[in-house]
Amino acid sequence: MSEFIFDPMAKVFCEDPSLEVAERTGLAIREAAKYCNISFNSYILPTASCSVGHGATSVHFSSGLSYDFGRAKSLAEKYPEHKEEAEKYYQIMWAHQLAGKDALRSPQHNKLNGDQAEWAGGWGGHSNPDFGRIANIGTEGIRAHLNECRAKNTGDDCDWFYRGCEYALEALEILGDRFHDLAVKMAEECTDEANKKRYEDAAKAFEVIPRKPAYDFTSACHAFWMHFTFDGIDSPGRFDQYMFRAYDITENKEEADDALRRVWEAFHNTRSWNLCLSGSDENWNDKTNELTYKILALAAEKKYHTPNITLRVHRNTPEKLWQAIADTLASGIGMPALYNDEIVCPALEKVGIPACDSHLYCMNGCNQIDIMGKSHMGLEDGEVIFAKCLEYALYDGHNGLGNGERHGLPTGDAKKFKTYAELENAFYRQLDYVTYVCCETANVHQHQRAIYEANPFRSCFIDGCLEKGVDYRNGGPLYGHGQILAEAIADTGDSLWAIKKLVFDEGKYTMEQLIDALAANFEGYDELYHDFSTCEKFGNDIECVDEITTKALNRFFTFLKRNHTYRGGVFMGGCSPFSRAASYGHCIGSLPNGKKRGEPLIADCIGAVPGCDENGPTALMKSTLKYNHIDGGSGFIFHTKFEKKLLNTPKGKATLIALAKTYFAGGGQQFTATVVDPEELIDAQKNPDKHRDLIVRVGGYSDIFVNLDKDLQDNVIARTFTEV
């Protein structure tokens, strides 16, 4: 578009503040399509973002419509002739985005969050729109369905919603027309024959898409990438499923494979989050297809750490796919992460999602569970740090780092506790309180986003929104559950057991001695430190410590499901600390499991604290399988670590497959493996430039080892290697 309009997205959003936010946002999205910078990236894929270079306004999947106030001031200085408009937009946007936001976070949340006991509601979260909808039915198909729904939902309460969605669909069509013209121009100017042909194919594709379905895999890739980037680059979801129709009807498979390789390179050069493969339908039929194998082969060949690949397995997963899984893991990329349909689907059905939809689940973000094209489930809404809750119990609601303030509940002077039950009850009261504040804070933010951050674009691609006439943010999707994660589970279980055994069962120490030792960071308490740090640990199939640990997590899951989300569901739990494990460790004082103040090491999954599983992989798995994984409706991460040499042989790969199958048969939800040599990890810390391609598993995703901070590197190194 050659015409210059100052901040066109803000212009239409601010033009008539009496309109509903969804309609104004739809207008802004349409303006973005007219004026945003578009390009074909180096892989000849159409790339656009929902923002304008000469504007301060943008729309993103996680934040809805947002306004950059600093950029707005700079633009006003750059374009003084538009100063009056700039000031008007600034004032309206200020009122829209900032009015009342100080009240979003309660004093209770601010205190707990300051202690790193929990966080909640800080961002809009991921979800998985149906990215295949444009490639498979086109905007004309979506618009036809929109009009059918509109005819059933008459009245002013819905009409503005549908107008916003119409503007969003028009935005995609405007982009398609612009990309067609750009492709024609690039084809004329291109001197490289291979790329010239790709531009010509793109021009041909945009004569059809996005209005009508893609006619081959290349045109489907163009439709997908345009939608994917304009939406803000969230997780691609079940890519092999929604793209297979186009792949299957493509006669020239060489061209299709070329398009797939280009998409893969483009994924790697964006933070494309989570791509899910395979799975089952509600009748347990396997959904593996040719694209599944193509993608795994590409992943093993390229050895990229993005996108984060997850793969669903079940009772009918073919052995050929299991072998491809082992080959890909043996490449050292830490992917795919494996998810067990036999556990995840019942977990979703337990909160009311029928089997026909539970079997459509995929992963989003790092590893949270979502229903492709049918849900908005937070991903994630918050986290609760178990070890900080234990600190509150030990210090009568005070922070164990000794800042003097009480941010937890007053649960009594733990030095005077006479029974383990008193301590356990104090811990559970603190855990319930922190979890409650976390859920309430998440709900306040969900409500605020429903009012101020409507997203008519996503409403077109998630079932329930058009059918109800309700926005994606406001309970429109079919499923609106929430997800709160639990961290430092094993640290807490180990600590509780050590107290029970050494203080209350054996009477070797008093609570006063223990708490004094913790306050002193164990200095001057060498014998006590030795006894507590060497006490039995979770992850070794020792019933006494496993029972305490699983009881605490079960309590958390049960309490969560009593709390309803603003979106229209219940909160579910999971465990995936990501890269935050080390930083959480720094925010926790000395613990009865032997962790000292300032040490970053905490459990980075549902398994043992790194280095504390000493009885082998079978014992570790048996401990983690004592959790009820069906209660974990979010990602429930279990890490293993293998030496490369063990997976360089058919026998080693077969053993890896057998280990994963055994874990899943026992009721495990998720299984990941880092494949690396221990010496390589240590050398990479000393000589990072020699190991720029070393990939490890961190929380729910893979990352370049040398890019992690040292505390997190130490956490990875401390994980016990699984001996095959």
N, C-alpha and C positions, 0 to 999 in steps of 0.2 A: 504494500500500500504506500503510495507516494505522498499522500496528504499528511501533514504534520498536525497532530492533535496532542496537546500537552496532557500527559498522564491520562490516556483515554479510559483506562479501567476505573480510576478514581472518578472521572467525569460522570460516567453512567451510573456508578454506584451512589454518588452523592446527589445526582440530579433531582431525585424525588425520594427523600427519606421516608415518605409515607408508605412506600411500597414495602412488602415483606422482604426480609434479608435474602431468602432463597431466590426470589425473582431478581433482586438487584445484583446478587452474586452471579446468576446466570447471564445477565447483561454484561457484567465485567468479563466473564469467561469468553463470551462472544467477541468482545472488543480485543481481548488478548489474542485471539485467533487472527484477527485482522492485522494487528500491528506488531506482534512479537517477532523476534528474530527467528528465522527458520533456516535450516541447512541440511544438507546430506553429510553425515559424518564421514570419517575416512573409510568406513565400510559400506558406504552408499546406502545408508538407512536414514529415513526422514526423522529429524530431531527438532523438537520444539519444547519450550517451557511456557507455562501459563503466567507470563510476566512480560512487560514491555520495557525496552531499554531506556526510553525517556519517560519513565514513570516510577513511582514508589510503591505500586500496588502489585500483589501477586496472589494466586490461588494455588494451594498445595494440599495434597491429600491429608497431611497431618494437622494442618493449621487452618484450613478454610481460607477465606480472604484475609490477608494481612497487609499491613502498611508499614513501610520502613520510614520512620520519622526523621532519622538522620539523613537518609537519602533525599527525602522530600525537601529538607532545608537546602541541600546542595543543588537540587534541581531548580529551586526558586532563585538561587543566586546565578545559576547558569542561564536561566531564561527569565530575565527581569521583566520582560513584557507580559509574562504570565503570573506575576507576583500575586495579583488579586485572586486568581483561580487557585494558586498554590495555597494561599492562606485559608480559603474556604474549604478546600479538601482536607487540609491539616486539622481544622477545627472539627469537622464532621467525623473524620476518622478517629480523632482523639476521643470524642464522645462515644463512638461506637466500640472502640477496642479497649479503652482503659477505664471507662466509668464503672465503678463498682468492683474492679478486679482486686483491689486491696483486700476486699472482704472474702475472697475466694478461699484463702488459706486460714484456717482457724488458728488461734493461739496454741492450742494443743498440738496441732500438726506442725506448726513452725518450731516448737520446742523439740518434738520427737525427731523431726527431720534434721534439725541442727545437730542432734546427737547421732545421726545416721541410724536411727532405730527403724525408720521406714521412709519411703517416699511415695507420693501418689499424685496422679492427675496433672503431672507436669507437661504432658504433651498429648496430642490428639490420637496417637496410636496408629498401628497398621490395620489394614484389612485387605482382603483379596477380592477386588472386583472381577467380574467375568471378562477377562481380557480377550477371550475368544469371541465375544458377542459381535464385535465389528467385523472380524474376519468371516464369521459364519452366517450372520443374518444382515449385517450392515445397518446403517442408521435408518434406512427406510423400514426395515423389519422392526427395529426398536420403536420408531415413531408410530407404526401401526399398532403395536401393543400399547404404547402410551395412550393413544386415542381410545382404544377399547377400555382401558382402565379409567380414563377421564369420563367416559360416558356413564360408568357405574358410580363414580364418586363426584356427583354434581354439587355445586355450591361454592361460595366464595372461599371457604376454608381450604379448598384444594386447588382452585383455579390458578392462584399465584404460584403454587408448587409446580404444576404442570407447565406453566409458562417458563419458569426457570429451567426446567429440564429440556424444553424445546430449544431454548437459547444455547444450552450446552451441546445438544446434538448439532445445531447449526454451526457451532464453533468447529466441530470436527469436519464438517463439510467444507467450511471456508478454508481450513488448513489443507484438506485434500486438494482443493482447486489451486491453492498457492503452491503446493508441492508438485502438482502436475506441471505448472508453468516453469517452476525452477528446474525440474528434471529435464524438460525439453531444452531449456537454455544450457544446462550443464552438458547434455549430450552433444549439442552443437559445438561446444567449446572444447570438449575432451579429446585429447589426442591418443590416449591409451585405449587400444581396441577393446580390451576386456572390460574396462570401466565404462567406456562409451556404451557397450551393450547393456551393462547394468543400469545406466541412466535411462536408456531407451526402454528397458523393462519396467523401470519405475514410472516413467511417463505413461506407459501403457496401463500399468496397474491403477494409477490414479484417474484414469478414465472411467474406472469401475468402482473402486473403493474410494471413500468409506461408505458410499450410499448403498452399494449392493455387495453381496458376499464375495470374498476372494475366490478367484478361479484356479489358483495354483498356490504352491507353497511360498514362492517368492512374493506374490501379491499379498498373501496372508502375513508374511513377515513385515512388509511395509505397513500394513494396517495395524499390526500389533505394536510395532516400534513407535509409530506416531502417537497412538493412544497411550502407550506406556510412559513415554517421556513427557507428554503434555499433562498427564495426571500427576507427575512428580517423582516417578521411578520408585515404586513400591515393589513388593514381591511378585514375581511372575506367576507363582502358583503352579497349577497342574499343566505345565506347558506341553508335555507330550500328549495330553488328552485333548485339549481344545485345539491344538494345531494339527492333529493327526488327519482330520478330514481333508485338509488342504494338501498335506503331504501325500496322502494315499491316492488322490486323484491326479497328482502331478506325474506326467509321463516321463519327462526328462529329469531323472533322479540326480544326475550330475549337477544340474542347475539348483535343484532343491538342496542338495548337500552343500553347495557353495553358499546358498542363502543361510543355511543353518550355521556354517562356520563364521559367516560375517556377524550373525546375531550373537554368537558365542564370544567373539572378540569384543563386540559392543557391550555385552554384559560385563565382561572383565574390566572395561574402562569406565563403568559406572558402579555405584554402590547398589547393585541390583538385588540385594537381600536374598530371598529364599525361593528356590526353584524345586518343585516337588515332582517326583516320578512314580509311575506305576500305581499299585493299589488294587482294591477289589470293589465290586459292586455289592448291593445289598444281598445278593444271592451267593456271594463269595466267588463269583467268576473273576478270574485274573484279568487285569486291564493293561498288562504289559503289551507294548507294540514296537514296531520297528524304530520309531523315534526314541523310545526309551534306551535301546541299545546304542543308537547313534550318539546320543548325548553322553552316555557313560564312556564310550570310546573317546569322544572328544575331550572329556574331562581328564581322562588318564593321559591322553596325548599332550594336551596343553599344560597341564599341571598348574592351573590358576587357582588362587584361593577364593575367587568370586566367579559366579554366584555361589551362594551357600546351597549345596545340593542335598536334599533329603529324599529318601526313597521308602515307600510303604511296602511292607511284606505281610504275608498272611499264609493260611494253610495251603493255598494252591499256587504259591509263588513258584515258577518253574526253576528247575536246577540250573538251566542255562543263565537265568538272571542272577542267581546266587553266585555263579562263577564270575559273571561280569562285575558284580559287586566286589568280590574279593580282588579281582584284577585292578579295579579302580582304587580301592583302598591301599593296595600294595604299591601304587604309584607314589604314595606319600602325601597326598593332599588332605587326608583326614576326612574324606567324603567318599560316598554319601553317608550321611547320618541315617540310621535305619529306624523306622517307626513300625510298631506292631499293630496292625488293624484289629487283631483279636482283643486288644486292650483299649485302644483309642476309641474305636466305634462304640463299645459298651459304655465307656466313660461319658461320651457325648449323649448317648441314649438315656443315661441315668439322669440327665438334666433336661430331658424332654425333647431331644432332637431325634426324629424318626430315622430308622435304618436307611431309608432311601436317600436321606441327606447326610447322615453321619458318615456314610461311605464316600462322600464327596470332600472329606476334609483334606486340608493341605496345611503346610506350615508357612508362617509369615514372620517377618523380622528375622531374628536369629533362629527361633525354633518354636514360637507359640503356635497353638492349634487354632485353625479357622475353618469355616465352611465356605468353599470357593463360590463366590457370587451370591451368597445368601446370608451373610452375617456381618456384624460389627461387634467384636468381642474384646475391645480394648487394646490388647496386645502391646504392651501390657498396661494395666491400670495402676500398678504399684508393686512394691516389695516390702517384706517384713524381715528384719534381721533377728533371727532367734537368739543369737548370742548376746545382743544388746538387751533383749528382754530378760535374759538370765542375769545380766549385770544389774538391771533395775531391781530384780528380786533380791540380789545379794546386798544391795546398797539402799534398800528402802525407797526405791524410786529414783535414786540419784544416778548420774552418769558415772561409770566406773573409771573414767579418766580424771575424775576429781575436780570438776568445775564448781562444785558447791550447790548447784541448783537441783531441785527435784522436778524432773520432767515426766517421770513415770508415775504410777500410783503409789501411795503410801501403803506398803504391805507388811510393815513391821521390821524391827531390828533383827536381821538374820543371825546376828551373833547370839541371839537368845533363843533361836529355834531349837526345840528339843527332839523333833522327829523329822524324818525325811518328808513325810506328808506335808508338814508346814512349809518346807522349802518348795516342794513341787506345786502346792496350791498357790504360793506367792508367784512362782514363775508363770503358771497358767493364767493368773489374773493379769499379770503384765502382758503376756502374749495376747490375750483376748482384747485388752485395752488398746494396744498398739494396732492390732488388726482392725478393730472397730474404727479407730481414727483414720486408718488408711482407707478403708472402704467408704467412710463418710466423705473424706476429702475427694476421693475419686468421683463420687456421685455429684458433689457440688460442681466439679469441673465438667462432668458429662452434661449437666443441666446448662451450664454456661455456654458450652460449645453448641448445644442444641439451639440456643437462642441467637448466638452471634456468629456461628461458624457453619451455617448451612452449606451443603455441598451438592447442588443439583447435578453436577457432572457425575459423581459417584452414584447418585440415586438412580441413574439410568442403567447401571451395570450391577446392581445388587437386588436380588429378588425380594419382594415385599414392599419396596419403596413406591414403585409405580402402582402396584396393586392396591396399596392402602392410601396413596396420595400423601405420604408422610416422608419427610426428608431422612436421608442416610444418618444424620446425626441425632435425630429425634425419635428413634425407635422404629424407623421405617423397615430396616432389614428383618427378615424372618426370625433371626436369632440375635439377641442382644445381651448375652452373658458377659461377665467380666473375668479378668484373670489377675490374681495377686500372687506373686512369687515368694517362696520361702528360701532364705539363704542362711548359711552357717548351721545347717541342721546337725551334721555329725559333730561339729565342735561343741554344740550344746548338749547332745546326748552323751558324749564322752565326759563332759564336765559334770553333768548330773549324776552319772554312774560313779565317778570318782568320789564325789561328795557322799553319796549313799554308802559306798563301800567303806571308805576310810574314816568318815566321821560318824555315821549313824549305825552301820553294821559292826565294824570292828572297833570303833571308839579310839582309834590311834591318835586322832586329832580332834580338836573342838572347832566349832564354827568360828569362834573368835580368832583362833590361831590361823585358820584358813584365810579369813577376810583380811586380817592384818598382813599376812604374807602376800595376798593379791595386791593390797594397797602399796606394799613395798616392792612390787614387781619381783617378788621371790628373793630379793637380796637379803642375805642373812638367814635364809630358810632352806638351806641346801637339801637336807634330808626330806623335808616336806615336798620340795619341788621335785625331787627324784621320785618319790612315791606317787605323787599325782600325775606327773608327766609319763610315767611308765605303767600306769594303771591300764586295764583292758580298754581297747578302743573298738569303736564301730568299724565294721568292714572285715572282721575276722571270724564271723559265724560264732560269736560268743553270745549266748542267749540273754544274759543279764543286761549287757549294755545295748544290745539290739532292741530289746523289749522297751527300754526307756526311750530310746531314740524314735522308734516307730510310734510309740504312744503319743509323743509330743507332736509329731507330724499329723497323726490322725485327728488329734484335738484341733489343730489348725484347719484342716480340711473341713471338718464338721462345722466349726464355727463360721467359716467363710460362707458355706452354703445357706446359712440362716440370713445372710445379708443380700438384699436384692439390689440390682443395678438400676440406675435411672433409665437406662436403655430398654429395660424390660426383660431381665433375666436374673440369674443369681451369680455370685462370685465363685469362681473355681480357683484351685491352687496348682502350683507347679514349682519347679526348681531349675533355674538356669542363671547362674551368677554372671555369665559373660566375663568381660574384662574387669568388672567391678570387684571381683573377689579380693584382689590384693588391697584395693583402696578401703574396702570395708574392714579388712584386718587391721589397718592402721587406726581406724576409728573405734576399735574395741580395745579395752584395757586387758590386763592379765586375766586369764581364765583358769579355772580349776583343771583343765585338761593339760596344762603346762605351757600354753601359749603365753608369751610375755608381751607386755605393753610395747607397742611400736612394731612388733612383728607382723608382716602382712599376710602370713599364711592362714587361710581358712579353707574349708571344703569348697571345691569349685563345681560340685555336682551332687547327686544324691548318694554318692559313694563315700569313702573314708576321707578324712583329712589327708591331704597329700603326704605320702610316706608312712602312713599309719596302718595300712593293710599289709600285714606281714605273713599271712597264712595262705597266700596264693589266690588265683582268680576265682576258683570255685567257692572259697570261703567269702570272698568279697561279693560275689553274685548272690550267694545265699543270704547274706546280711541285707542287701538292698531289696531282695525279693520278699522280705518280711514286711515291707511297706505294701499297702494296697494300692497298686498302680492305677486301678480303675478310678480311684478317687482323684487322681491327678489329671484334671481336665485341660491343663496347660502342659507345656513341655516339661518332661520329667527326666532330666539329663543324666545319663550314666556313661562315664568315660572309661576307656581302657587304653593302654599304651603298649605297643609291640615294637620289638627291634626289627629293623628292615630285613636283616639276614633271615629271620624266621619266616618271613612272608615271600621270600624269593624262590620258594619251592612249592610244588603242588601240594605236598603234605602240609606245609605251613598254612597255605590258603585254605585247605580243607578243614584244618583244625580251627581256623578263625570262623569259618562258616558254621562249624559244629558248635562253637562256643556261643555265637549269636543265636542260633536256633535253640540251644539249651536254655539260654536266658529268656528268650521269648516264650518258650514252652512253659517255663516256670512262672509266667505272669509279668515279665518285664515289658515296659512300654517303649523305651528308646535305647539305642546302643550306638556309641561312636568309638572310633579307634584312631589314635595318632600312631603313625608308623614312622619311626625315626631311630637312629642310633644314639645311645646315651652320650657317647663321646662327641657326637656331632653337636648336640645341644650345648654342651659345656664349651666346646671350641667356638661355637657361634656367639656366645657371650663375650669371648675374648677377641674374636676376629670377625665382627659382623659383616664386613665387606666380602668375605669369602662365602657367606651363607645367605645371600639375599633371596634365594629361592626356597629356603627351608620353611615348610608349612606345618603348623601344629593346630590342634583342636583347642579352642578356648571357649569355655561355656557352651553356648549353642552354635558356634560358628568356627570357621577356620581362618587363620590369619598368618601373616609372615612373622616368624619368630623374632627376628631382629628388630621388627617395628614395635614390639611390645616393650613396656617399661620393665626395668630389671626385676621389680617385685613380682610382676606377673610371670616373667621368665622363670624366676625361682620357683614359683608355684607349679609351673609346667614340669620343670626338672624334677621336683620332689615327688611327682606322681610315680607310683610303683609300676615297673614294667611287668606286663603279663608274660609269663613264660609258657610257650606253647610246647 
